[in-house]
Amino acid sequence: MRTTTARRNDFRARGHAAYWAFVVHRVSGIALALFLPVHFFVLSQALARPAALDRFLNWTQQPAVKVSETLLVLALAAHLAGGVRLLLVEFVGWRAEWQKSALAIAAALACGYALLFALVA
Amino acid sequence: MASGHAETNGIVRATNAQADAQWGRHARFAAWRFVLQRASAAVLAVCVVIHLASIIYGVRHGLTSQAIVARMHASAIWPAFYAVFVVAAAVHAPLGLRPIVDEWLGLRGRGVDAVLALFACVLLAGGVYAVASLAG
């Protein structure tokens, strides 16, 4: 019974832009948390096995890897922009009329940075 | 009763003193999680802006192990910056995963907290080792 009510409320809440900001923040957070150990491992090869790191860096030049990299960079930028928005909501004060603008600015900054990365990388 | 439990309608309940102590521990842990998550987020906000700028600089100025190590050696500020970045990330990521594994996977309790604490240690050790490898 409780589940049914929760699902109905969820369905209504999903129409709100802040719900999608929540989903983006979670999914990007999971992606970054899973990526971090790999990132640290790859970078730790720099001193002990520089040739292995360079082989890996060469491998990342493939288009498919570039696309994945761009998505990761988008995740980082989106998690940053969404996180700053959350800190502002929690500590500076919640203003209902600002929320959609704050979400739009956060989304635009994240997408803008990912586009810049895609163009220079 | 002697063991510190009261029985009401067949349900064993902790006495007030026990319940208060348990609630106090829960509340303190929750408060620490909240404070550490926001404090690490504030540190990461600054770190990630610098990191995003350095990513663009890095891909434009050579992404080889030699170039990366050379940039890390350019100033002692970089290893110090990345050390702070690693500590903040090691605190932030496990605390962020905790409500996700609770709400989306239904996993909670001491076992989950132990695994997340281990994940924090892995991130901290791996991150410090990576910074040391690049700055060494």
gemmi code that builds the backbone of each chain (N, CA, C; Angstrom):
import gemmi

chains = {
    "A": [
        ("MET", (0.844, -1.196, 0.000), (0.000, 0.000, 0.000), (0.879, 1.246, 0.000)),
        ("ARG", (1.851, 1.196, 0.941), (2.774, 2.313, 1.082), (3.569, 2.503, -0.224)),
        ("THR", (3.968, 1.350, -0.812), (4.750, 1.387, -2.051), (3.938, 2.022, -3.175)),
        ("THR", (2.649, 1.629, -3.257), (1.787, 2.157, -4.310), (1.692, 3.680, -4.204)),
        ("THR", (1.469, 4.175, -2.974), (1.364, 5.616, -2.755), (2.677, 6.303, -3.125)),
        ("ALA", (3.782, 5.690, -2.687), (5.099, 6.278, -2.961), (5.329, 6.367, -4.461)),
        ("ARG", (4.908, 5.288, -5.176), (5.115, 5.280, -6.630), (4.280, 6.367, -7.304)),
        ("ARG", (3.051, 6.544, -6.813), (2.192, 7.566, -7.402), (2.821, 8.950, -7.190)),
        ("ASN", (3.322, 9.180, -5.955), (3.968, 10.459, -5.654), (5.224, 10.639, -6.497)),
        ("ASP", (5.983, 9.544, -6.661), (7.186, 9.592, -7.476), (6.846, 10.048, -8.887)),
        ("PHE", (5.760, 9.458, -9.426), (5.369, 9.768, -10.802), (5.087, 11.268, -10.955)),
        ("ARG", (4.406, 11.831, -9.954), (4.126, 13.276, -9.994), (5.406, 14.084, -9.850)),
        ("ALA", (6.257, 13.642, -8.919), (7.496, 14.378, -8.652), (8.430, 14.365, -9.850)),
        ("ARG", (8.324, 13.308, -10.682), (9.226, 13.175, -11.830), (8.994, 14.246, -12.888)),
        ("GLY", (7.872, 14.938, -12.797), (7.636, 16.031, -13.737), (8.477, 17.251, -13.407)),
        ("HIS", (9.065, 17.275, -12.200), (9.792, 18.461, -11.756), (11.257, 18.401, -12.185)),
        ("ALA", (11.780, 19.544, -12.624), (13.177, 19.599, -13.084), (14.147, 19.176, -11.985)),
        ("ALA", (13.811, 19.483, -10.719), (14.713, 19.135, -9.607), (14.851, 17.617, -9.459)),
        ("TYR", (13.820, 16.846, -9.883), (13.934, 15.390, -9.827), (15.036, 14.919, -10.771)),
        ("TRP", (15.076, 15.506, -11.949), (16.095, 15.119, -12.926), (17.476, 15.582, -12.488)),
        ("ALA", (17.528, 16.730, -11.775), (18.808, 17.185, -11.208), (19.295, 16.159, -10.186)),
        ("PHE", (18.360, 15.616, -9.398), (18.681, 14.588, -8.402), (19.217, 13.328, -9.085)),
        ("VAL", (18.542, 12.897, -10.159), (18.981, 11.691, -10.889), (20.378, 11.906, -11.487)),
        ("VAL", (20.585, 13.063, -12.122), (21.881, 13.369, -12.733), (22.979, 13.389, -11.660)),
        ("HIS", (22.664, 13.989, -10.500), (23.654, 14.075, -9.427), (24.045, 12.677, -8.927)),
        ("ARG", (23.047, 11.802, -8.786), (23.308, 10.435, -8.308), (24.094, 9.623, -9.318)),
        ("VAL", (23.605, 9.616, -10.561), (24.242, 8.785, -11.596), (25.674, 9.271, -11.852)),
        ("SER", (25.861, 10.610, -11.919), (27.212, 11.136, -12.142), (28.102, 10.808, -10.943)),
        ("GLY", (27.541, 10.864, -9.740), (28.299, 10.532, -8.531), (28.760, 9.088, -8.534)),
        ("ILE", (27.871, 8.172, -8.932), (28.227, 6.742, -9.002), (29.349, 6.543, -10.026)),
        ("ALA", (29.183, 7.168, -11.214), (30.188, 7.026, -12.274), (31.548, 7.523, -11.786)),
        ("LEU", (31.570, 8.670, -11.107), (32.833, 9.244, -10.634), (33.463, 8.375, -9.541)),
        ("ALA", (32.620, 7.853, -8.641), (33.132, 7.007, -7.551), (33.757, 5.729, -8.109)),
        ("LEU", (33.145, 5.159, -9.176), (33.692, 3.939, -9.793), (34.954, 4.245, -10.595)),
        ("PHE", (34.992, 5.460, -11.183), (36.130, 5.841, -12.029), (37.379, 6.155, -11.197)),
        ("LEU", (37.185, 6.752, -10.000), (38.320, 7.217, -9.192), (39.413, 6.166, -8.944)),
        ("PRO", (39.076, 4.937, -8.502), (40.144, 3.961, -8.275), (40.930, 3.648, -9.552)),
        ("VAL", (40.221, 3.583, -10.707), (40.880, 3.323, -11.995), (41.817, 4.483, -12.333)),
        ("HIS", (41.323, 5.712, -12.149), (42.087, 6.929, -12.411), (43.380, 6.936, -11.589)),
        ("PHE", (43.248, 6.631, -10.297), (44.417, 6.609, -9.401), (45.398, 5.530, -9.824)),
        ("PHE", (44.867, 4.349, -10.203), (45.745, 3.243, -10.596), (46.548, 3.617, -11.842)),
        ("VAL", (45.853, 4.185, -12.842), (46.519, 4.545, -14.103), (47.611, 5.584, -13.846)),
        ("LEU", (47.286, 6.613, -13.047), (48.267, 7.684, -12.786), (49.461, 7.184, -11.965)),
        ("SER", (49.220, 6.182, -11.115), (50.307, 5.679, -10.265), (51.354, 4.923, -11.079)),
        ("GLN", (51.050, 4.634, -12.364), (52.018, 3.948, -13.231), (53.096, 4.906, -13.736)),
        ("ALA", (52.867, 6.230, -13.577), (53.738, 7.249, -14.191), (55.211, 7.062, -13.860)),
        ("LEU", (55.508, 6.786, -12.585), (56.902, 6.726, -12.174), (57.495, 5.328, -12.390)),
        ("ALA", (56.749, 4.306, -11.942), (57.271, 2.936, -11.980), (57.294, 2.383, -13.404)),
        ("ARG", (56.208, 2.643, -14.166), (56.118, 2.078, -15.519), (55.622, 3.131, -16.497)),
        ("PRO", (56.472, 4.147, -16.803), (56.040, 5.228, -17.699), (55.617, 4.729, -19.082)),
        ("ALA", (56.270, 3.657, -19.567), (55.931, 3.118, -20.892), (54.501, 2.574, -20.892)),
        ("ALA", (54.118, 1.913, -19.788), (52.763, 1.365, -19.677), (51.733, 2.490, -19.672)),
        ("LEU", (52.050, 3.593, -18.966), (51.130, 4.737, -18.920), (50.987, 5.358, -20.306)),
        ("ASP", (52.121, 5.479, -21.020), (52.064, 6.062, -22.364), (51.282, 5.181, -23.339)),
        ("ARG", (51.442, 3.839, -23.195), (50.649, 2.914, -24.029), (49.161, 3.132, -23.750)),
        ("PHE", (48.833, 3.291, -22.456), (47.435, 3.509, -22.077), (46.931, 4.840, -22.640)),
        ("LEU", (47.762, 5.900, -22.527), (47.360, 7.222, -23.023), (47.144, 7.187, -24.539)),
        ("ASN", (47.961, 6.381, -25.224), (47.793, 6.192, -26.673), (46.461, 5.521, -26.982)),
        ("TRP", (46.170, 4.493, -26.159), (44.927, 3.729, -26.333), (43.705, 4.650, -26.195)),
        ("THR", (43.803, 5.687, -25.318), (42.665, 6.595, -25.089), (42.404, 7.531, -26.272)),
        ("GLN", (43.278, 7.479, -27.318), (43.053, 8.343, -28.482), (41.944, 7.811, -29.403)),
        ("GLN", (41.502, 6.555, -29.167), (40.433, 5.978, -30.005), (39.134, 6.768, -29.820)),
        ("PRO", (38.368, 6.915, -30.910), (37.122, 7.701, -30.834), (36.173, 7.238, -29.733)),
        ("ALA", (35.999, 5.916, -29.567), (35.056, 5.408, -28.559), (35.499, 5.801, -27.146)),
        ("VAL", (36.826, 5.753, -26.910), (37.354, 6.117, -25.591), (37.199, 7.623, -25.378)),
        ("LYS", (37.414, 8.395, -26.467), (37.244, 9.859, -26.397), (35.806, 10.214, -25.991)),
        ("VAL", (34.855, 9.483, -26.573), (33.441, 9.737, -26.244), (33.198, 9.427, -24.763)),
        ("SER", (33.747, 8.283, -24.274), (33.589, 7.918, -22.866), (34.227, 8.968, -21.962)),
        ("GLU", (35.404, 9.454, -22.373), (36.112, 10.491, -21.610), (35.260, 11.753, -21.513)),
        ("THR", (34.662, 12.116, -22.651), (33.818, 13.317, -22.681), (32.617, 13.143, -21.751)),
        ("LEU", (32.045, 11.926, -21.729), (30.913, 11.657, -20.836), (31.343, 11.740, -19.368)),
        ("LEU", (32.569, 11.256, -19.079), (33.087, 11.333, -17.703), (33.312, 12.777, -17.284)),
        ("VAL", (33.871, 13.569, -18.210), (34.112, 14.986, -17.953), (32.767, 15.701, -17.758)),
        ("LEU", (31.762, 15.302, -18.563), (30.414, 15.864, -18.406), (29.861, 15.501, -17.022)),
        ("ALA", (30.103, 14.249, -16.594), (29.645, 13.807, -15.272), (30.295, 14.638, -14.167)),
        ("LEU", (31.607, 14.895, -14.309), (32.326, 15.685, -13.300), (31.792, 17.119, -13.259)),
        ("ALA", (31.626, 17.727, -14.446), (31.139, 19.106, -14.512), (29.702, 19.201, -13.991)),
        ("ALA", (28.871, 18.201, -14.327), (27.474, 18.195, -13.883), (27.391, 17.992, -12.370)),
        ("HIS", (28.257, 17.098, -11.845), (28.258, 16.843, -10.392), (28.720, 18.092, -9.643)),
        ("LEU", (29.694, 18.803, -10.221), (30.175, 20.059, -9.626), (29.059, 21.111, -9.628)),
        ("ALA", (28.478, 21.346, -10.817), (27.452, 22.398, -10.934), (26.238, 22.064, -10.060)),
        ("GLY", (25.799, 20.793, -10.095), (24.661, 20.374, -9.278), (24.969, 20.441, -7.789)),
        ("GLY", (26.221, 20.121, -7.428), (26.641, 20.150, -6.027), (26.697, 21.570, -5.482)),
        ("VAL", (27.210, 22.488, -6.301), (27.251, 23.901, -5.878), (25.828, 24.411, -5.695)),
        ("ARG", (24.930, 24.005, -6.606), (23.524, 24.381, -6.487), (22.941, 23.866, -5.161)),
        ("LEU", (23.259, 22.600, -4.809), (22.756, 22.028, -3.548), (23.287, 22.791, -2.339)),
        ("LEU", (24.589, 23.145, -2.374), (25.178, 23.893, -1.255), (24.488, 25.248, -1.117)),
        ("LEU", (24.168, 25.874, -2.256), (23.477, 27.174, -2.218), (22.071, 27.012, -1.641)),
        ("VAL", (21.386, 25.928, -2.052), (20.027, 25.664, -1.542), (20.068, 25.459, -0.030)),
        ("GLU", (21.080, 24.673, 0.432), (21.129, 24.324, 1.856), (21.634, 25.446, 2.744)),
        ("PHE", (22.612, 26.212, 2.258), (23.286, 27.156, 3.157), (23.030, 28.622, 2.845)),
        ("VAL", (22.603, 28.926, 1.641), (22.358, 30.335, 1.312), (20.856, 30.636, 1.378)),
        ("GLY", (20.039, 29.633, 1.171), (18.597, 29.844, 1.290), (17.866, 29.394, 0.051)),
        ("TRP", (16.742, 28.757, 0.255), (15.955, 28.212, -0.848), (14.965, 29.256, -1.343)),
        ("ARG", (15.006, 29.539, -2.610), (14.029, 30.472, -3.196), (13.349, 29.732, -4.338)),
        ("ALA", (12.065, 29.465, -4.196), (11.332, 28.676, -5.189), (11.488, 29.253, -6.591)),
        ("GLU", (11.467, 30.586, -6.698), (11.512, 31.203, -8.026), (12.900, 31.128, -8.665)),
        ("TRP", (13.941, 30.797, -7.841), (15.290, 30.695, -8.399), (15.577, 29.297, -8.934)),
        ("GLN", (14.824, 28.300, -8.484), (15.222, 26.918, -8.710), (15.409, 26.553, -10.173)),
        ("LYS", (14.444, 26.939, -11.012), (14.563, 26.555, -12.421), (15.724, 27.271, -13.090)),
        ("SER", (15.965, 28.544, -12.714), (17.107, 29.278, -13.267), (18.409, 28.630, -12.812)),
        ("ALA", (18.478, 28.272, -11.507), (19.697, 27.643, -10.972), (19.973, 26.333, -11.701)),
        ("LEU", (18.918, 25.542, -11.945), (19.061, 24.265, -12.648), (19.523, 24.483, -14.088)),
        ("ALA", (18.934, 25.504, -14.737), (19.285, 25.785, -16.130), (20.739, 26.233, -16.226)),
        ("ILE", (21.176, 27.084, -15.279), (22.564, 27.566, -15.285), (23.516, 26.395, -15.044)),
        ("ALA", (23.194, 25.528, -14.070), (24.037, 24.367, -13.764), (24.159, 23.456, -14.986)),
        ("ALA", (23.035, 23.182, -15.647), (23.033, 22.308, -16.833), (23.837, 22.943, -17.969)),
        ("ALA", (23.665, 24.268, -18.153), (24.358, 24.955, -19.238), (25.863, 24.955, -19.015)),
        ("LEU", (26.304, 25.215, -17.767), (27.734, 25.229, -17.457), (28.356, 23.854, -17.695)),
        ("ALA", (27.650, 22.798, -17.239), (28.169, 21.432, -17.387), (28.276, 21.056, -18.864)),
        ("CYS", (27.216, 21.313, -19.627), (27.219, 20.969, -21.058), (28.247, 21.816, -21.807)),
        ("GLY", (28.343, 23.088, -21.443), (29.305, 23.993, -22.084), (30.728, 23.504, -21.885)),
        ("TYR", (31.046, 23.070, -20.654), (32.410, 22.591, -20.380), (32.688, 21.305, -21.154)),
        ("ALA", (31.697, 20.383, -21.153), (31.883, 19.107, -21.862), (32.112, 19.357, -23.358)),
        ("LEU", (31.412, 20.341, -23.916), (31.571, 20.696, -25.332), (32.973, 21.239, -25.580)),
        ("LEU", (33.427, 22.116, -24.676), (34.786, 22.675, -24.778), (35.815, 21.541, -24.758)),
        ("PHE", (35.625, 20.582, -23.829), (36.545, 19.444, -23.730), (36.534, 18.637, -25.020)),
        ("ALA", (35.319, 18.375, -25.533), (35.192, 17.583, -26.764), (35.898, 18.274, -27.933)),
        ("LEU", (35.884, 19.606, -27.935), (36.496, 20.352, -29.038), (38.019, 20.380, -28.941)),
        ("VAL", (38.579, 20.497, -27.720), (40.039, 20.603, -27.613), (40.713, 19.242, -27.459)),
        ("ALA", (39.991, 18.247, -26.917), (40.641, 16.950, -26.635), (40.851, 16.140, -27.908)),
    ],
    "B": [
        ("MET", (14.243, -7.134, 32.758), (14.365, -5.814, 33.371), (15.786, -5.616, 33.905)),
        ("ALA", (16.259, -6.715, 34.520), (17.595, -6.605, 35.106), (18.643, -6.409, 34.013)),
        ("SER", (18.335, -6.950, 32.807), (19.301, -6.834, 31.714), (19.158, -5.489, 30.982)),
        ("GLY", (18.313, -4.627, 31.519), (18.185, -3.301, 30.918), (17.105, -3.246, 29.861)),
        ("HIS", (16.197, -4.235, 29.865), (15.115, -4.223, 28.887), (13.774, -4.230, 29.604)),
        ("ALA", (12.804, -3.541, 29.059), (11.453, -3.539, 29.618), (10.557, -4.280, 28.648)),
        ("GLU", (9.581, -5.053, 29.190), (8.695, -5.799, 28.296), (7.299, -5.187, 28.345)),
        ("THR", (6.814, -4.741, 27.185), (5.479, -4.173, 27.101), (4.715, -4.937, 26.039)),
        ("ASN", (3.590, -5.505, 26.407), (2.758, -6.267, 25.472), (3.557, -7.304, 24.687)),
        ("GLY", (4.481, -7.931, 25.383), (5.256, -8.986, 24.741), (6.400, -8.478, 23.872)),
        ("ILE", (6.530, -7.149, 23.722), (7.618, -6.610, 22.890), (8.733, -6.136, 23.817)),
        ("VAL", (9.923, -6.679, 23.569), (11.053, -6.276, 24.405), (11.563, -4.930, 23.896)),
        ("ARG", (11.610, -3.960, 24.786), (12.109, -2.636, 24.407), (13.314, -2.298, 25.262)),
        ("ALA", (14.193, -1.514, 24.733), (15.321, -1.046, 25.515), (14.796, -0.049, 26.543)),
        ("THR", (15.420, -0.014, 27.700), (15.018, 0.990, 28.689), (15.438, 2.357, 28.176)),
        ("ASN", (14.944, 3.404, 28.797), (15.195, 4.761, 28.311), (16.672, 5.106, 28.189)),
        ("ALA", (17.429, 4.723, 29.207), (18.855, 5.076, 29.204), (19.561, 4.448, 28.011)),
        ("GLN", (19.231, 3.171, 27.755), (19.847, 2.471, 26.621), (19.417, 3.077, 25.299)),
        ("ALA", (18.105, 3.321, 25.190), (17.563, 3.883, 23.955), (18.161, 5.260, 23.695)),
        ("ASP", (18.304, 6.067, 24.751), (18.880, 7.407, 24.613), (20.317, 7.332, 24.117)),
        ("ALA", (21.079, 6.386, 24.704), (22.484, 6.254, 24.323), (22.594, 5.830, 22.868)),
        ("GLN", (21.711, 4.886, 22.467), (21.738, 4.399, 21.079), (21.346, 5.514, 20.114)),
        ("TRP", (20.284, 6.242, 20.490), (19.819, 7.360, 19.653), (20.900, 8.426, 19.548)),
        ("GLY", (21.588, 8.686, 20.670), (22.674, 9.667, 20.679), (23.770, 9.297, 19.697)),
        ("ARG", (24.120, 7.992, 19.671), (25.164, 7.529, 18.743), (24.718, 7.702, 17.300)),
        ("HIS", (23.452, 7.309, 17.017), (22.895, 7.454, 15.658), (22.915, 8.911, 15.232)),
        ("ALA", (22.467, 9.791, 16.142), (22.367, 11.222, 15.821), (23.745, 11.826, 15.591)),
        ("ARG", (24.709, 11.440, 16.429), (26.072, 11.983, 16.268), (26.688, 11.510, 14.958)),
        ("PHE", (26.490, 10.228, 14.623), (27.018, 9.673, 13.365), (26.382, 10.390, 12.171)),
        ("ALA", (25.048, 10.599, 12.244), (24.342, 11.291, 11.153), (24.840, 12.722, 11.020)),
        ("ALA", (25.050, 13.394, 12.154), (25.521, 14.781, 12.126), (26.922, 14.863, 11.524)),
        ("TRP", (27.785, 13.918, 11.906), (29.143, 13.899, 11.350), (29.134, 13.626, 9.851)),
        ("ARG", (28.266, 12.703, 9.425), (28.154, 12.406, 7.983), (27.735, 13.668, 7.229)),
        ("PHE", (26.734, 14.370, 7.773), (26.232, 15.597, 7.135), (27.348, 16.636, 7.018)),
        ("VAL", (28.026, 16.908, 8.143), (29.070, 17.943, 8.179), (30.217, 17.575, 7.235)),
        ("LEU", (30.684, 16.307, 7.320), (31.816, 15.888, 6.484), (31.459, 15.915, 5.001)),
        ("GLN", (30.210, 15.519, 4.662), (29.787, 15.516, 3.259), (29.776, 16.935, 2.696)),
        ("ARG", (29.235, 17.901, 3.464), (29.176, 19.295, 2.981), (30.535, 19.959, 2.993)),
        ("ALA", (31.331, 19.708, 4.038), (32.665, 20.316, 4.118), (33.535, 19.811, 2.966)),
        ("SER", (33.488, 18.470, 2.720), (34.286, 17.921, 1.621), (33.761, 18.438, 0.278)),
        ("ALA", (32.432, 18.642, 0.178), (31.844, 19.171, -1.065), (32.361, 20.581, -1.340)),
        ("ALA", (32.457, 21.404, -0.291), (32.931, 22.783, -0.458), (34.390, 22.788, -0.922)),
        ("VAL", (35.214, 21.897, -0.335), (36.623, 21.794, -0.737), (36.696, 21.307, -2.186)),
        ("LEU", (35.881, 20.262, -2.498), (35.894, 19.685, -3.844), (35.425, 20.683, -4.901)),
        ("ALA", (34.482, 21.557, -4.533), (33.977, 22.550, -5.500), (35.140, 23.378, -6.030)),
        ("VAL", (36.034, 23.819, -5.131), (37.203, 24.606, -5.535), (38.179, 23.716, -6.315)),
        ("CYS", (38.449, 22.524, -5.781), (39.409, 21.603, -6.418), (38.976, 21.228, -7.837)),
        ("VAL", (37.680, 20.931, -8.009), (37.203, 20.457, -9.322), (37.266, 21.577, -10.359)),
        ("VAL", (36.996, 22.836, -9.954), (37.117, 23.959, -10.890), (38.560, 24.038, -11.398)),
        ("ILE", (39.522, 23.935, -10.464), (40.948, 23.976, -10.841), (41.302, 22.754, -11.706)),
        ("HIS", (40.755, 21.574, -11.323), (41.029, 20.342, -12.063), (40.481, 20.419, -13.495)),
        ("LEU", (39.268, 20.965, -13.651), (38.658, 21.087, -14.991), (39.497, 22.022, -15.859)),
        ("ALA", (40.009, 23.114, -15.256), (40.864, 24.038, -16.009), (42.171, 23.344, -16.379)),
        ("SER", (42.743, 22.555, -15.451), (44.026, 21.896, -15.723), (43.863, 20.750, -16.727)),
        ("ILE", (42.647, 20.167, -16.818), (42.386, 19.120, -17.829), (42.532, 19.735, -19.232)),
        ("ILE", (41.883, 20.900, -19.417), (41.957, 21.581, -20.719), (43.409, 21.954, -21.030)),
        ("TYR", (44.113, 22.503, -20.018), (45.523, 22.864, -20.202), (46.337, 21.613, -20.559)),
        ("GLY", (46.074, 20.516, -19.825), (46.816, 19.270, -20.018), (46.661, 18.701, -21.417)),
        ("VAL", (45.412, 18.618, -21.908), (45.208, 18.011, -23.229), (45.777, 18.890, -24.344)),
        ("ARG", (45.914, 20.199, -24.074), (46.478, 21.093, -25.094), (48.009, 21.141, -25.046)),
        ("HIS", (48.605, 20.769, -23.901), (50.059, 20.885, -23.746), (50.747, 19.535, -23.569)),
        ("GLY", (50.130, 18.497, -24.086), (50.798, 17.194, -24.073), (50.338, 16.308, -22.950)),
        ("LEU", (49.865, 15.096, -23.334), (49.373, 14.150, -22.346), (50.206, 12.870, -22.440)),
        ("THR", (51.496, 13.016, -22.067), (52.367, 11.853, -21.973), (52.822, 11.770, -20.521)),
        ("SER", (53.319, 10.598, -20.116), (53.734, 10.451, -18.715), (54.808, 11.484, -18.373)),
        ("GLN", (55.714, 11.755, -19.326), (56.790, 12.727, -19.107), (56.219, 14.134, -18.888)),
        ("ALA", (55.254, 14.531, -19.735), (54.659, 15.867, -19.634), (53.878, 16.025, -18.331)),
        ("ILE", (53.155, 14.959, -17.942), (52.353, 15.019, -16.715), (53.272, 15.149, -15.500)),
        ("VAL", (54.325, 14.330, -15.461), (55.279, 14.378, -14.340), (55.964, 15.747, -14.301)),
        ("ALA", (56.324, 16.290, -15.476), (56.984, 17.604, -15.537), (56.081, 18.692, -14.964)),
        ("ARG", (54.790, 18.623, -15.308), (53.842, 19.637, -14.787), (53.725, 19.514, -13.268)),
        ("MET", (53.715, 18.268, -12.755), (53.601, 18.075, -11.305), (54.833, 18.618, -10.589)),
        ("HIS", (56.003, 18.591, -11.284), (57.243, 19.063, -10.671), (57.416, 20.568, -10.794)),
        ("ALA", (56.548, 21.221, -11.574), (56.695, 22.655, -11.814), (56.620, 23.449, -10.510)),
        ("SER", (55.804, 22.975, -9.569), (55.667, 23.685, -8.296), (55.214, 22.708, -7.214)),
        ("ALA", (55.668, 22.952, -5.979), (55.271, 22.095, -4.848), (53.786, 22.275, -4.533)),
        ("ILE", (53.193, 23.343, -5.092), (51.763, 23.606, -4.852), (50.916, 22.476, -5.438)),
        ("TRP", (51.353, 21.929, -6.617), (50.536, 20.905, -7.288), (50.384, 19.619, -6.475)),
        ("PRO", (51.498, 19.014, -5.987), (51.310, 17.820, -5.141), (50.466, 18.119, -3.903)),
        ("ALA", (50.669, 19.296, -3.294), (49.900, 19.665, -2.092), (48.416, 19.804, -2.452)),
        ("PHE", (48.157, 20.458, -3.599), (46.771, 20.623, -4.067), (46.110, 19.262, -4.299)),
        ("TYR", (46.816, 18.360, -4.999), (46.209, 17.059, -5.299), (46.070, 16.193, -4.046)),
        ("ALA", (46.950, 16.400, -3.047), (46.812, 15.667, -1.778), (45.499, 16.080, -1.083)),
        ("VAL", (45.232, 17.383, -1.058), (43.980, 17.886, -0.463), (42.779, 17.341, -1.246)),
        ("PHE", (42.895, 17.361, -2.587), (41.853, 16.881, -3.500), (41.528, 15.408, -3.191)),
        ("VAL", (42.577, 14.586, -3.037), (42.416, 13.150, -2.763), (41.702, 12.920, -1.430)),
        ("VAL", (42.123, 13.642, -0.393), (41.510, 13.471, 0.934), (40.016, 13.832, 0.861)),
        ("ALA", (39.709, 14.961, 0.228), (38.311, 15.400, 0.124), (37.475, 14.387, -0.662)),
        ("ALA", (38.034, 13.846, -1.758), (37.310, 12.863, -2.574), (37.102, 11.554, -1.809)),
        ("ALA", (38.131, 11.142, -1.029), (38.044, 9.894, -0.262), (36.981, 9.988, 0.832)),
        ("VAL", (36.750, 11.204, 1.339), (35.700, 11.418, 2.342), (34.330, 11.485, 1.655)),
        ("HIS", (34.286, 12.229, 0.539), (33.020, 12.550, -0.126), (32.357, 11.354, -0.823)),
        ("ALA", (33.137, 10.558, -1.561), (32.563, 9.469, -2.371), (31.852, 8.405, -1.529)),
        ("PRO", (32.488, 7.857, -0.478), (31.768, 6.830, 0.309), (30.527, 7.383, 1.001)),
        ("LEU", (30.602, 8.631, 1.490), (29.432, 9.237, 2.144), (28.294, 9.444, 1.144)),
        ("GLY", (28.652, 9.729, -0.115), (27.642, 9.910, -1.154), (27.017, 8.585, -1.575)),
        ("LEU", (27.831, 7.508, -1.562), (27.324, 6.187, -1.970), (26.388, 5.595, -0.912)),
        ("ARG", (26.572, 5.990, 0.359), (25.822, 5.387, 1.462), (24.297, 5.464, 1.263)),
        ("PRO", (23.719, 6.673, 1.031), (22.269, 6.703, 0.813), (21.839, 6.021, -0.490)),
        ("ILE", (22.738, 5.945, -1.475), (22.384, 5.315, -2.755), (22.235, 3.809, -2.583)),
        ("VAL", (23.208, 3.169, -1.911), (23.093, 1.714, -1.713), (21.944, 1.394, -0.756)),
        ("ASP", (21.615, 2.333, 0.130), (20.477, 2.163, 1.032), (19.171, 2.219, 0.237)),
        ("GLU", (18.975, 3.316, -0.520), (17.690, 3.550, -1.184), (17.495, 2.723, -2.454)),
        ("TRP", (18.565, 2.502, -3.206), (18.411, 1.813, -4.497), (18.693, 0.317, -4.403)),
        ("LEU", (19.528, -0.102, -3.464), (19.853, -1.528, -3.348), (19.302, -2.138, -2.068)),
        ("GLY", (18.781, -1.287, -1.159), (18.236, -1.781, 0.105), (19.299, -2.298, 1.055)),
        ("LEU", (20.553, -1.882, 0.841), (21.659, -2.344, 1.699), (21.977, -1.285, 2.747)),
        ("ARG", (21.932, -1.684, 4.030), (22.267, -0.751, 5.101), (22.807, -1.539, 6.290)),
        ("GLY", (23.309, -0.803, 7.277), (23.813, -1.456, 8.484), (25.325, -1.391, 8.600)),
        ("ARG", (25.821, -2.047, 9.624), (27.253, -1.956, 9.944), (28.136, -2.542, 8.859)),
        ("GLY", (27.647, -3.630, 8.226), (28.434, -4.257, 7.171), (28.671, -3.290, 6.024)),
        ("VAL", (27.595, -2.574, 5.619), (27.690, -1.595, 4.533), (28.646, -0.471, 4.939)),
        ("ASP", (28.504, 0.013, 6.175), (29.386, 1.086, 6.648), (30.844, 0.646, 6.663)),
        ("ALA", (31.068, -0.633, 7.007), (32.443, -1.159, 7.026), (33.013, -1.194, 5.611)),
        ("VAL", (32.187, -1.651, 4.637), (32.638, -1.706, 3.238), (32.933, -0.299, 2.720)),
        ("LEU", (32.062, 0.675, 3.086), (32.258, 2.057, 2.645), (33.510, 2.666, 3.290)),
        ("ALA", (33.764, 2.328, 4.547), (34.978, 2.807, 5.225), (36.214, 2.229, 4.531)),
        ("LEU", (36.111, 0.948, 4.115), (37.210, 0.309, 3.389), (37.428, 1.007, 2.046)),
        ("PHE", (36.310, 1.355, 1.373), (36.386, 2.065, 0.084), (37.085, 3.419, 0.278)),
        ("ALA", (36.762, 4.121, 1.392), (37.410, 5.403, 1.702), (38.920, 5.194, 1.849)),
        ("CYS", (39.313, 4.118, 2.537), (40.743, 3.816, 2.742), (41.430, 3.507, 1.421)),
        ("VAL", (40.734, 2.746, 0.547), (41.295, 2.402, -0.766), (41.515, 3.670, -1.587)),
        ("LEU", (40.519, 4.569, -1.592), (40.635, 5.828, -2.343), (41.775, 6.680, -1.783)),
        ("LEU", (41.842, 6.760, -0.464), (42.885, 7.573, 0.175), (44.270, 7.026, -0.158)),
        ("ALA", (44.453, 5.709, 0.031), (45.755, 5.084, -0.227), (46.108, 5.173, -1.711)),
        ("GLY", (45.139, 4.826, -2.576), (45.374, 4.861, -4.023), (45.690, 6.269, -4.506)),
        ("GLY", (44.953, 7.243, -3.993), (45.144, 8.638, -4.395), (46.479, 9.184, -3.944)),
        ("VAL", (46.833, 8.920, -2.690), (48.117, 9.402, -2.158), (49.265, 8.741, -2.927)),
        ("TYR", (49.106, 7.429, -3.232), (50.143, 6.709, -3.986), (50.287, 7.302, -5.397)),
        ("ALA", (49.146, 7.640, -6.032), (49.189, 8.220, -7.378), (49.879, 9.584, -7.358)),
        ("VAL", (49.535, 10.425, -6.369), (50.163, 11.747, -6.255), (51.665, 11.588, -6.011)),
        ("ALA", (52.003, 10.656, -5.116), (53.426, 10.421, -4.808), (54.160, 9.921, -6.047)),
        ("SER", (53.503, 9.074, -6.851), (54.133, 8.549, -8.078), (54.395, 9.660, -9.070)),
        ("LEU", (53.459, 10.607, -9.175), (53.610, 11.708, -10.142), (54.597, 12.760, -9.638)),
        ("ALA", (54.632, 12.944, -8.318), (55.487, 14.002, -7.750), (56.867, 13.480, -7.348)),
        ("GLY", (57.006, 12.157, -7.312), (58.218, 11.535, -6.760), (59.481, 11.770, -7.582)),
    ],
}
model = gemmi.Model(1)
for chain_id, residues in chains.items():
    chain = gemmi.Chain(chain_id)
    for i, (resn, *xyz) in enumerate(residues, 1):
        res = gemmi.Residue()
        res.name, res.seqid = resn, gemmi.SeqId(i, " ")
        for name, pos in zip(("N", "CA", "C"), xyz):
            atom = gemmi.Atom()
            atom.name, atom.element = name, gemmi.Element(name[0])
            atom.pos, atom.b_iso = gemmi.Position(*pos), 0.0
            res.add_atom(atom)
        chain.add_residue(res)
    model.add_chain(chain)
structure = gemmi.Structure()
structure.add_model(model)
structure.setup_entities()
